[in-house]
Amino acid sequence: MKAEINIKDKTLPYCAVFLGWSADPTITKHIAAGNINTIFVYDYSDDNSDNVIELFNKIEGKLIVAAWSMGVWAYSCYIRQFLTYKPYKEIALMGTPYGIDKQYGISPETFKATVKHFSKENYTLFLKRAEIPNTPSRSMENIRKELNFLWERKDIKPDIKTISFDFAVCGKHDKIFPPAAQRIFWESMSVRYIETDGGHYPFYNLKKWEHLDYENFISV
């Protein structure tokens, strides 16, 4: 698990963005930080999350967490339950804490097929289906390693008592993470969720990370 940290002023709030499979900060390069510190967490190709947990537990200011796609699972399983406090705000975007799951996530059959047929050509198709605007700056070998890591840990689920998202966003036309699975999960948790007319990528209309909040998605 990697973290890219951009600190302007330790007295400012922090926005931690947990990206999805194969992503890196390149895919959000069109978004300015604004008056906020940013932390991008990505590349879930190993179990080493201690550095991120330690970093979060040392933050003295306001922390906003935005977890996207498989990043919702990674944050819920590897980070949230080990924090010594509840972040100021936790937002789930186009994903659930169950990640790969028959009822509440990407079906195991679909994910297994992605692993089996992974190639540069199929990955390009994935980026198109996910509507990701910028190609990540990662090697195919590294992306495949992460894919296998996620598949091998498909049965790892978070402690349900530590799930404390303030709201979730689901794209009606999401071709990667089934909208129905998202809806069923968030309703079962009584978490407020918004359904947008968008797809899997949630950041098209966001100009600055400091503006990431409920109101950004109401009219999308």
C-alpha positions in Angstrom: 0.0 0.0 0.0 1.5 3.3 -1.1 0.8 6.8 0.0 1.6 10.1 -1.7 1.5 12.9 0.8 1.2 16.6 -0.1 1.3 18.8 3.0 0.8 22.6 2.6 0.2 23.5 6.2 -0.3 21.1 9.1 -3.0 23.3 10.5 -5.2 22.8 7.4 -7.6 19.9 7.1 -6.5 16.7 5.3 -8.2 14.9 2.5 -7.2 11.2 2.1 -8.2 9.6 -1.2 -8.2 5.8 -1.4 -8.0 5.0 -5.1 -9.3 1.9 -6.9 -7.5 -1.0 -8.5 -4.7 0.0 -10.9 -5.1 3.7 -10.2 -2.6 6.3 -9.0 -2.8 10.1 -8.4 -2.3 10.6 -12.2 -6.0 9.9 -12.8 -7.0 12.9 -10.7 -4.4 15.3 -12.0 -7.1 17.7 -13.2 -8.2 18.4 -9.6 -6.4 21.1 -7.6 -5.9 20.7 -3.9 -7.2 24.0 -2.8 -6.9 25.0 0.8 -6.3 21.5 2.1 -3.5 18.8 2.5 -3.9 15.7 0.3 -3.0 12.1 0.8 -3.4 9.6 -2.0 -3.5 5.9 -1.1 -3.2 3.3 -3.8 -1.5 0.1 -5.1 -2.9 -2.5 -2.7 -0.4 -5.2 -3.8 0.8 -6.0 -0.3 -0.4 -6.1 3.3 1.8 -3.3 4.6 -0.6 -0.7 5.8 1.2 0.2 9.0 2.7 3.4 7.5 -0.7 4.7 6.6 -2.3 3.8 9.9 0.6 5.6 11.7 0.3 8.6 9.5 -3.5 8.9 10.1 -3.2 8.5 13.8 -0.7 11.3 14.0 -2.9 13.8 12.1 -4.0 16.6 14.5 -6.3 18.4 12.1 -9.6 17.5 10.5 -9.4 14.4 8.3 -11.8 13.7 5.4 -11.6 10.3 3.8 -12.9 9.6 0.3 -12.6 6.0 -0.7 -13.4 4.9 -4.3 -14.1 1.5 -5.8 -11.9 -1.2 -4.3 -10.4 1.6 -2.2 -13.6 1.4 -0.1 -12.7 -2.2 0.8 -9.0 -1.4 1.4 -9.8 1.4 3.7 -12.4 -0.5 5.6 -10.3 -3.7 6.0 -6.8 -2.4 6.5 -7.1 1.1 7.9 -10.4 2.1 9.5 -10.6 -0.5 12.2 -7.1 0.4 13.4 -7.6 4.2 13.8 -7.8 5.7 17.2 -10.6 8.1 16.2 -13.4 8.5 13.7 -12.3 10.8 10.8 -14.3 14.0 10.5 -16.0 12.7 7.4 -15.9 9.4 5.5 -17.3 9.1 2.0 -17.7 5.9 -0.1 -17.6 6.3 -3.8 -18.8 3.6 -6.3 -17.9 0.7 -4.0 -18.6 -1.1 -0.8 -16.5 -2.4 2.1 -17.0 -5.9 0.9 -15.2 -5.4 -2.4 -15.4 -8.8 -4.1 -18.7 -10.4 -3.0 -21.6 -12.2 -4.5 -24.2 -10.0 -2.8 -22.5 -6.7 -1.8 -19.7 -6.2 -4.3 -18.2 -7.2 -7.7 -19.2 -10.9 -8.2 -16.3 -13.4 -7.7 -17.0 -14.8 -11.2 -16.5 -11.4 -12.8 -13.4 -10.6 -10.9 -11.9 -14.1 -11.6 -12.5 -13.6 -15.3 -10.6 -10.2 -15.1 -7.7 -12.0 -13.4 -7.7 -14.9 -15.9 -7.9 -12.7 -19.0 -5.8 -9.7 -17.9 -3.8 -8.2 -20.8 -2.8 -4.7 -22.0 -5.7 -4.8 -24.5 -8.3 -5.8 -21.9 -6.9 -3.3 -19.4 -7.4 -0.5 -22.0 -11.0 -1.7 -22.3 -11.4 -1.5 -18.6 -10.2 2.1 -18.4 -12.8 2.9 -21.1 -15.6 1.1 -19.3 -14.6 2.8 -16.0 -14.5 6.2 -17.8 -11.2 7.0 -16.2 -9.9 10.2 -18.0 -6.1 9.7 -17.5 -4.1 6.6 -17.8 -2.3 5.6 -14.6 1.5 5.8 -14.6 2.1 2.2 -13.5 3.5 -0.9 -15.3 1.3 -3.7 -16.4 3.3 -6.0 -14.2 2.6 -3.9 -11.1 -1.1 -3.7 -12.0 -1.4 -7.4 -12.5 0.3 -8.0 -9.1 -2.3 -5.8 -7.4 -5.1 -7.6 -9.2 -3.8 -11.0 -8.0 -3.4 -9.6 -4.5 -7.0 -8.4 -4.4 -8.3 -11.8 -5.7 -6.3 -13.8 -3.2 -7.8 -11.7 -0.4 -11.4 -11.7 -1.7 -12.6 -13.4 1.5 -11.2 -10.7 3.8 -14.1 -8.6 5.1 -14.1 -5.7 7.6 -15.4 -5.6 11.1 -18.9 -4.5 10.5 -18.9 -2.5 13.8 -16.1 -0.2 12.5 -17.9 0.8 9.2 -18.9 4.5 9.8 -19.3 6.1 6.4 -21.3 9.3 6.5 -22.6 8.9 3.0 -22.1 6.9 -0.2 -22.3 7.7 -3.9 -23.4 5.2 -6.5 -23.4 5.7 -10.3 -26.5 4.5 -12.0 -24.5 3.6 -15.1 -21.5 2.1 -13.3 -20.1 -0.7 -15.5 -17.5 -1.9 -13.0 -19.1 -2.1 -9.5 -22.7 -3.2 -9.8 -25.1 -0.3 -8.7 -27.6 -2.8 -7.2 -24.9 -4.4 -4.9 -24.0 -0.9 -3.7 -27.6 0.1 -3.1 -28.4 -3.1 -1.2 -25.4 -2.8 1.0 -25.8 0.8 2.0 -29.5 0.4 2.7 -28.7 -2.6 4.9 -26.3 -0.3 6.9 -28.8 2.6 7.0 -26.1 4.8 5.3 -27.4 7.8 3.3 -26.5 7.3 -0.4 -26.8 9.3 -3.6 -27.4 7.8 -7.0 -25.9 9.9 -9.8 -26.4 9.6 -13.6 -22.7 8.9 -13.9 -20.6 5.8 -14.2 -17.7 4.4 -12.2 -15.4 7.4 -12.1 -16.7 10.0 -9.6 -14.5 13.0 -9.9 -15.4 14.6 -13.3 -17.1 17.6 -11.8 -14.7 18.2 -8.9 -12.4 21.2 -9.3 -10.7 21.2 -5.9 -10.3 18.5 -3.2 -11.3 21.1 -0.5 -14.8 21.1 -2.0 -15.3 17.3 -1.7 -18.6 16.9 0.1 -22.3 15.8 -0.2 -23.3 18.8 -2.3 -20.8 17.9 -5.1 -22.8 14.9 -6.0 -26.5 15.9 -5.5 -26.8 17.4 -9.0 -24.4 15.0 -10.9 
